[in-house]
Amino acid sequence: MAKCLICQKEERGISDFLKVCKDCIKGGSERARELILQAHSKARERIGLPAMPPKEPRDVKCNFCGNECQIGEGKIGYCGLSKNVNGKLVREIGTSEIGLVYGYRDPHPTNCVAAPFCAGGTEVGYPKYSKSAQGPEYGYLNASLFLGTCCFHCLYCQNTDWHRMIHKKKELMKTEELVDWMLSEERFTCMCWFGGTPEPQIPFVYEVSRRVREEAKKQNRIFRVCLESNGNFSWPWLEKIAEISLESGGGIKFDLKAWNENLNIALSGISNKKAFENFERLIEYHKKRKEPPFLRAATLLVPGYIDEEEIKNISSFIAKLDPTIPYSLLAFYPCYLFLDLPLISREFAFRCLKIAQEAGLKRVRIGNLHLLR
């Protein structure tokens, strides 16, 4: 049981690594900001990355993700890929030619958050987007593409393998190599970019996706393009990949971490403004295809931090855009630097489900039910 160093409250819903409670974080005091920065600086130092996105006036600006780092001479951006070399932005990885990624075959139905609503996990979209007229695409595969970078740094990250990848710059694949691998497996019906997250390597993600889709169309082959992201995209790049994902029958899922900006920064290191802005802008793409749903969302129910108010606000935001957008409430399990936090109760999870439904959402579910206590 940890204690908040500001209000001295002591309870299980306070992370001993962060050392600040939800209420003090939302209050936005200078002391809270200091403790949050200390925690993220310590976490990021372990993998050799900047504590926060650099914002050095008049220095080189990177526009690959929503962080829009302004990088000083000889320094690197938040993701660890972009750097300033003699006043020029330089990238050797995460370009249209090469990415930090590994892929594996994942049989349908996968454990993808969107599986209960997508063309691979259901018959929705048959025959244009799905091989199955009844239920999941049994016998077919998803190309799971794990990216070794992120533009957030969640203190409860459940996929920390990207830390090793960015630190060692290993698991590199050329665009041609990855495209050939996916096209050579006839059972692949979709690709899913996750990690990590797609945003920092969006030139690579876009180029691979574009080439696979071009060939798939020539072969009259189903090959959907899906992304699982934190939503912190640069809009011009998001617009380009959204076009491909939409026409392929795939979709884009945003992990909407928190509604309160201070809370999002505390938990994930970065503001959530860009993510919510991008989600809202994508509604125009979502409207172009009724089924399978293009836009999807999820929130991890982090004990002590993500409460009913957060879920109500996020749910209301989504419902105003389109109440049929699928929304998944994901059960938490202790990971990374939040190992001391407990599992959430079944009662709390179903209370959040009811709140989301009362906000007007039609497609809400609880994920990871086996983790509820």
C-alpha positions in Angstrom: 0.0 0.0 0.0 1.5 3.3 -1.1 1.2 6.9 0.1 0.6 10.0 -1.9 3.5 12.4 -1.2 1.2 15.4 -1.6 -2.0 14.7 0.4 -0.5 11.8 2.5 -3.4 9.6 1.6 -2.5 5.9 1.8 -4.4 3.2 -0.2 -3.8 0.3 -2.6 -4.9 2.5 -5.6 -1.8 4.6 -5.4 1.3 3.5 -7.4 4.5 3.4 -5.3 6.4 4.2 -8.4 4.3 7.3 -9.2 3.7 8.3 -5.6 0.8 10.6 -6.4 -2.9 9.9 -6.1 -5.6 10.5 -8.8 -7.1 13.5 -7.1 -3.8 15.3 -6.6 -2.9 14.5 -10.3 -6.1 16.0 -11.5 -5.5 19.1 -9.3 -2.5 19.9 -11.4 -0.3 21.4 -8.7 3.4 22.1 -9.4 4.4 19.5 -6.9 2.3 16.9 -8.7 3.9 17.8 -12.0 7.4 17.5 -10.4 6.6 14.0 -9.1 5.2 12.9 -12.5 8.3 14.2 -14.3 10.6 12.4 -11.8 8.8 9.1 -12.4 8.9 9.3 -16.1 12.5 10.6 -16.2 13.5 7.5 -14.1 11.5 5.1 -16.4 12.8 6.6 -19.6 16.4 6.8 -18.5 16.5 3.0 -18.3 16.0 2.7 -22.0 18.0 5.8 -23.0 15.2 8.0 -24.1 14.3 11.6 -23.3 11.9 12.1 -20.4 9.6 14.3 -22.3 9.3 15.3 -26.0 12.0 17.9 -26.6 10.8 21.4 -27.4 13.9 23.5 -28.2 12.9 26.6 -30.1 14.5 27.1 -33.5 15.7 23.5 -33.6 14.8 20.8 -36.0 11.2 19.8 -35.9 9.9 16.2 -36.4 6.4 15.7 -37.8 6.1 12.0 -37.9 3.8 11.8 -34.8 1.7 14.1 -32.7 4.6 14.9 -30.3 6.2 17.1 -32.9 9.6 17.1 -31.2 11.9 20.0 -31.7 15.3 18.4 -31.4 18.5 20.1 -30.5 21.8 19.6 -32.2 23.2 16.0 -31.6 20.1 15.0 -29.7 17.2 12.5 -30.3 13.5 12.8 -30.3 11.1 11.2 -27.8 10.7 8.0 -29.8 14.5 7.5 -30.2 14.4 7.3 -34.0 14.6 10.9 -35.1 17.8 12.9 -34.5 19.3 16.2 -35.3 22.6 15.8 -37.2 24.2 19.1 -38.2 20.9 20.9 -38.2 19.0 18.3 -40.3 16.4 15.7 -39.3 17.9 12.3 -39.8 16.3 8.9 -39.6 17.8 5.5 -40.3 14.9 3.4 -39.0 11.1 3.9 -39.3 11.4 5.1 -42.9 9.7 3.9 -46.0 12.6 1.5 -46.5 13.1 -0.1 -43.1 11.3 -0.6 -39.8 11.9 -1.8 -36.2 9.4 -4.6 -36.2 8.8 -8.3 -36.0 5.9 -10.3 -37.4 4.2 -13.6 -36.5 1.2 -15.7 -37.6 -1.8 -15.3 -35.3 -4.8 -17.7 -36.0 -8.3 -16.2 -36.2 -10.1 -15.5 -34.0 -7.3 -13.5 -32.5 -7.1 -11.8 -29.1 -7.4 -8.4 -30.8 -9.6 -6.0 -28.8 -11.7 -5.4 -31.9 -12.2 -9.1 -32.7 -15.9 -9.2 -31.5 -16.7 -6.5 -34.1 -14.3 -7.0 -37.0 -14.3 -9.0 -40.2 -11.8 -11.5 -39.0 -13.6 -12.3 -35.7 -17.2 -12.3 -37.1 -19.0 -12.8 -40.4 -19.5 -9.1 -40.6 -18.3 -7.9 -44.0 -18.7 -11.1 -45.9 -18.0 -11.6 -48.8 -16.3 -8.3 -49.6 -14.1 -8.1 -46.5 -14.3 -11.5 -44.8 -13.8 -15.1 -45.9 -16.4 -16.4 -43.5 -20.2 -16.4 -43.9 -20.7 -17.6 -40.4 -18.5 -16.6 -37.4 -14.8 -16.0 -37.3 -12.4 -16.8 -40.1 -11.3 -20.2 -38.8 -8.3 -21.6 -40.7 -7.1 -18.1 -41.7 -4.4 -15.9 -40.1 -3.7 -12.4 -39.0 -0.2 -11.0 -39.6 0.6 -9.5 -36.2 3.2 -6.8 -36.6 4.8 -5.7 -33.4 6.5 -2.3 -33.7 9.5 -1.5 -31.5 8.7 2.2 -30.8 6.1 4.3 -29.0 5.2 7.9 -28.7 3.7 7.4 -25.2 5.3 5.8 -22.2 2.6 4.0 -20.1 3.8 3.2 -16.6 1.6 0.1 -16.8 2.6 -1.0 -20.3 1.6 -4.5 -21.1 3.9 -4.9 -24.1 7.3 -3.7 -22.9 9.2 -5.7 -25.5 9.4 -2.5 -27.5 11.7 -1.1 -24.8 14.3 -3.8 -25.7 13.8 -3.2 -29.4 14.4 0.5 -29.4 17.3 0.3 -26.9 19.2 -2.3 -28.9 17.8 -1.3 -32.4 17.2 -5.0 -33.1 14.4 -6.8 -35.0 14.9 -4.8 -38.2 13.0 -5.6 -41.4 13.2 -4.0 -44.8 9.9 -3.0 -46.5 10.3 -5.5 -49.3 11.1 -8.3 -46.8 7.9 -7.7 -44.8 5.7 -7.3 -47.9 7.0 -10.5 -49.4 6.5 -12.4 -46.1 2.9 -11.4 -45.9 2.0 -12.0 -49.5 3.6 -15.4 -49.5 1.2 -16.7 -46.8 -2.1 -17.3 -48.5 -3.9 -17.8 -45.2 -3.3 -14.2 -44.2 -6.5 -12.1 -44.4 -5.4 -9.1 -42.3 -2.4 -7.4 -40.8 -2.5 -5.6 -37.4 0.1 -3.0 -36.5 0.6 -2.7 -32.8 3.5 -2.7 -30.3 4.6 -0.2 -29.1 2.5 1.8 -31.4 2.4 2.7 -35.1 2.7 6.5 -34.9 6.5 6.9 -34.7 7.1 4.6 -37.6 4.2 5.7 -39.8 6.3 6.1 -43.0 7.2 2.4 -42.8 3.7 1.4 -41.7 2.1 3.3 -44.6 4.5 2.0 -47.3 4.2 -1.6 -46.3 0.4 -1.4 -46.0 0.2 0.4 -49.4 2.3 -2.2 -51.2 0.4 -5.1 -49.7 -3.0 -3.6 -50.6 -1.9 -2.9 -54.2 -0.9 -6.5 -54.7 -4.0 -7.8 -52.9 -6.3 -5.8 -55.1 -4.5 -7.2 -58.2 -5.1 -10.7 -56.9 -8.7 -9.9 -55.8 -7.6 -11.0 -52.4 -9.0 -10.1 -48.9 -6.2 -8.4 -46.9 -7.4 -6.0 -44.3 -5.2 -3.3 -42.7 -5.8 -2.6 -39.0 -3.9 -0.4 -36.4 -3.9 -0.5 -32.6 -2.7 2.9 -31.5 -2.7 5.5 -28.7 -4.0 8.0 -31.3 -1.1 10.4 -31.1 -0.7 10.7 -34.8 0.4 13.5 -37.1 -2.9 14.1 -39.0 -1.4 14.1 -42.5 0.0 10.7 -41.9 -3.1 9.4 -40.1 -5.3 10.6 -43.1 -3.1 8.6 -45.5 -3.2 5.3 -43.5 -6.9 5.8 -42.7 -7.7 5.7 -46.4 -5.9 2.4 -46.9 -7.4 0.8 -43.7 -11.0 1.9 -44.7 -10.9 0.6 -48.2 -9.3 -2.7 -47.1 -12.1 -3.5 -44.6 -9.9 -3.0 -41.6 -10.1 -0.4 -38.9 -8.2 1.8 -36.4 -8.5 1.3 -32.7 -7.5 4.1 -30.3 -6.5 3.4 -26.7 -8.1 6.4 -25.0 -6.1 6.2 -21.8 -7.8 8.9 -19.8 -10.2 11.9 -20.2 -8.4 14.2 -17.8 -5.2 15.6 -19.5 -3.2 15.7 -16.3 -4.1 12.1 -15.6 -3.1 11.0 -19.1 0.3 12.7 -18.7 0.8 11.0 -15.3 0.0 7.5 -16.6 1.4 7.7 -20.1 3.8 10.7 -20.2 2.0 12.6 -22.9 -1.0 14.8 -23.4 -4.2 13.2 -24.7 -5.3 16.3 -26.7 -4.0 15.1 -30.1 -5.5 11.6 -29.6 -9.1 12.9 -28.9 -8.7 15.5 -31.7 -7.7 12.7 -34.2 -10.4 10.4 -33.0 -13.0 13.1 -33.7 -11.6 13.8 -37.1 -11.7 10.1 -38.1 -15.5 10.1 -37.7 -15.8 11.2 -41.3 -14.1 8.0 -42.4 -16.1 5.9 -40.0 -19.3 7.2 -41.6 -18.3 5.9 -45.0 -18.6 2.2 -44.1 -21.3 0.9 -41.8 -19.9 -2.6 -41.3 -17.4 -3.7 -40.2 -17.0 -0.6 -38.0 -13.9 1.4 -38.9 -13.3 3.3 -35.7 -12.9 1.5 -32.4 -11.8 2.5 -28.9 -10.6 1.0 -25.6 -9.7 2.1 -22.1 -7.7 0.1 -19.6 -9.4 0.3 -16.1 -6.3 1.2 -14.1 -7.2 0.8 -10.4 -7.1 3.9 -8.4 -6.7 6.1 -11.4 -9.3 5.4 -14.1 -12.6 5.9 -12.3 -16.3 6.1 -13.1 -16.0 9.8 -14.0 -13.3 9.1 -16.6 -15.4 6.4 -18.2 -18.5 8.6 -18.2 -16.6 11.4 -20.0 -14.9 9.2 -22.5 -18.1 7.3 -23.3 -20.1 10.5 -23.7 -17.5 11.8 -26.1 -17.7 8.7 -28.2 -21.5 8.5 -28.1 -21.8 12.1 -29.4 -19.7 11.1 -32.5 -21.5 7.8 -33.1 -23.1 5.6 -30.4 -22.4 2.5 -32.5 -18.6 2.9 -32.3 -17.3 -0.3 -30.4 -15.8 0.5 -27.0 -13.9 -2.0 -24.9 -13.3 -1.6 -21.2 -10.2 -3.7 -20.4 -9.5 -5.4 -17.1 -6.1 -4.4 -15.6 -3.4 -6.7 -14.5 -0.2 -5.6 -12.7 2.6 -4.8 -15.3 5.8 -2.9 -15.7 6.1 -0.2 -13.1 2.5 -0.6 -11.6 3.2 -4.1 -10.2 1.9 -3.1 -6.8 -1.6 -2.1 -8.0 -4.4 -4.7 -7.5 -6.8 -6.3 -10.0 -10.1 -4.5 -10.4 -13.3 -5.9 -9.0 -16.1 -7.4 -11.1 -18.5 -5.0 -9.4 -16.4 -1.9 -10.6 -16.0 -3.3 -14.1 -19.7 -3.8 -14.6 -20.5 -0.5 -13.1 -18.3 1.1 -15.7 -20.1 -1.0 -18.4 -23.4 0.4 -17.2 -22.1 4.0 -17.2 -20.9 3.6 -20.8 -24.2 2.2 -21.9 -26.1 4.9 -20.1 -24.0 7.5 -22.0 -25.5 6.1 -25.1 -23.0 3.6 -26.4 -24.5 0.5 -28.1 -21.4 -1.7 -28.5 -19.6 -1.8 -25.1 -17.9 -4.9 -23.7 -15.6 -5.8 -20.9 -12.3 -7.4 -22.0 -10.1 -9.8 -20.0 -13.0 -11.0 -17.9 -10.8 -13.7 -16.4 -8.8 -11.0 -14.6 -11.6 -9.6 -12.6 -11.6 -10.4 -8.9 
